[in-house]
Amino acid sequence: MADLKQPVAAVTGLNHLTLSVSNLERSFHFYVDILGLKPVARWKNGAYLQAGNDWICLSLDSDCRNSIPAEYTHSAFSVTADTFAVFAKKADAGELLLWKINKSEGDSLYLLDPDGHKLELHVGDLQSRLESLKIKPYEGLILF
């Protein structure tokens, strides 16, 4: 039996992200042809896509959302500055549906996928975010 007084073993990373989709073909097109994720596997009710070293599962779901949630929860993907510029032009041309204007460190586009999942395309990483917080800290900020 595990000793409950001992620290819990740490999670080692994000394994994958699964998104419920209402139309697999439409979502597959969006993530592969618009965002540029690499298709790895596809079957009748789903697909695995790769973004760098991370993978995404698209899962056909009859209970998929049918409205955009009000909350801020979203999934962020890393992009280079050059790639960001391409996506910014697509957003300016109305090819991407935006849900928020960036107000934080680094270039970001906040967009919606075909099912209203909130996404972010971000230039930067945790280190660049922490460096920006040293200059302009959030209220009550504690750095560990």
Summary of the structure (lengths in Angstrom):
residues: 144
radius of gyration: 17.7
end to end distance: 31.8
largest distance: 59.3
contacts: 329
relative contact order: 0.16
helix: 23%
strand: 29%
